[in-house]
Amino acid sequence: MSASTLASCGSDDPAVCSSVDALQSSVANLKDTPLDKNGLSALESSLEEVGADAKQVRTDAGQQYESQVTAFTSSVSTLEASVEAAKAAPSAATLKPVATAVAGVGSEISALQPAVSNAC
C-alpha cells in the first residue's frame, strides 16, 4: 500500500474519528463524576453530553459501526434509566445500579474506539 493510499484511508472518515474522540472525553468526564446523591445533577449533565456526542458518532459513522454504536447507545439508555431511578429515590440501593451502568458505558466505549480507530 502506498503512502498516498494510507493517507487517504485516514482522511476518508475524519468526522467519525473526531466525534469518537469527543465521545471518549465526555465518557471520561462521566466516569469522574461522583456517584452520590449530591452528584446526580452533575452526572445527569455529563450524561447529556455523552448522549449528544453519541448522536454525533452515529451521524458520522453511518452504518459502518452500527453494531458498536447501538451497543454503546443501549448502555447509555440503561444509565439514563438508572440515574432517573436514583434521582427519584436517592439511596445506596438506587446508586449501585448507576455505578454498574457507568461501568457498562465505559466498557462499550472501549469496544467502539478500537473499531473506529482502524479508519482513523
C-alpha positions in Angstrom: 0.0 0.0 0.0 1.4 3.3 -1.0 1.8 6.3 1.4 -0.9 8.2 -0.5 -3.3 5.2 -0.1 -2.6 5.2 3.6 -3.1 8.9 3.9 -6.4 8.6 2.1 -7.6 5.9 4.5 -7.1 8.2 7.4 -8.9 11.1 5.6 -11.9 9.1 4.4 -13.6 9.2 7.8 -12.2 12.1 9.8 -15.5 13.2 11.2 -16.1 9.9 12.9 -12.6 9.9 14.3 -13.0 13.3 15.9 -16.5 12.5 17.1 -15.3 9.3 18.8 -12.5 11.3 20.4 -15.1 13.8 21.8 -17.3 10.9 23.0 -14.3 9.3 24.8 -13.7 12.6 26.5 -17.3 13.0 27.6 -17.3 9.4 28.9 -14.2 10.1 30.9 -15.9 13.1 32.4 -18.9 11.0 33.2 -16.8 8.4 34.9 -15.1 11.1 37.0 -18.4 12.4 38.3 -19.0 11.4 42.0 -21.6 8.7 42.4 -23.6 10.0 45.4 -26.9 11.7 45.7 -25.3 15.1 45.5 -23.5 14.2 42.3 -26.7 13.1 40.5 -27.2 16.5 38.9 -23.6 16.6 37.7 -23.9 13.0 36.5 -27.1 13.9 34.6 -25.3 16.9 32.9 -22.4 14.6 32.0 -24.8 12.1 30.6 -26.4 14.7 28.4 -23.0 15.5 26.9 -22.4 11.8 26.4 -25.8 11.5 24.6 -25.1 14.4 22.3 -21.6 13.1 21.5 -23.1 9.6 20.9 -25.6 11.1 18.4 -22.8 12.8 16.6 -20.8 9.5 16.4 -24.0 7.8 15.0 -24.3 10.5 12.4 -20.7 10.5 11.4 -20.3 6.7 11.4 -23.4 5.9 9.4 -23.9 2.2 9.1 -20.2 1.3 9.2 -20.0 0.9 13.0 -23.7 0.3 13.6 -23.4 -2.7 16.0 -20.8 -0.9 18.2 -22.8 2.4 18.2 -26.0 0.5 19.0 -24.4 -1.3 21.9 -23.0 1.9 23.2 -26.3 3.8 23.0 -28.0 0.9 24.7 -25.6 1.2 27.6 -26.3 5.0 27.7 -30.1 4.3 27.9 -29.5 1.9 30.7 -27.5 4.5 32.6 -30.2 7.1 31.9 -32.8 4.9 33.4 -30.6 4.2 36.5 -30.0 7.9 37.0 -33.7 8.6 36.8 -34.4 5.9 39.4 -31.7 7.3 41.7 -32.9 10.8 41.4 -36.5 9.7 42.3 -35.3 7.9 45.4 -31.6 8.6 46.2 -30.2 5.8 48.3 -27.3 3.3 48.3 -29.7 0.8 46.7 -30.5 3.1 43.8 -27.0 4.4 43.3 -25.5 0.9 42.9 -27.1 0.3 39.5 -25.9 3.8 38.4 -22.3 2.7 39.2 -22.8 -0.6 37.3 -24.3 1.3 34.3 -21.4 3.8 34.3 -19.0 0.9 34.1 -21.1 -0.5 31.2 -20.8 2.7 29.3 -17.1 2.6 29.9 -16.9 -0.9 28.6 -18.9 0.0 25.4 -16.7 3.0 24.6 -13.7 0.6 25.0 -15.3 -1.6 22.3 -16.3 1.2 20.0 -12.9 3.1 20.0 -10.8 0.3 18.6 -13.3 -0.5 15.8 -13.3 3.1 14.7 -9.5 3.6 15.1 -8.9 1.3 12.2 -10.4 4.0 10.0 -8.5 6.9 11.6 
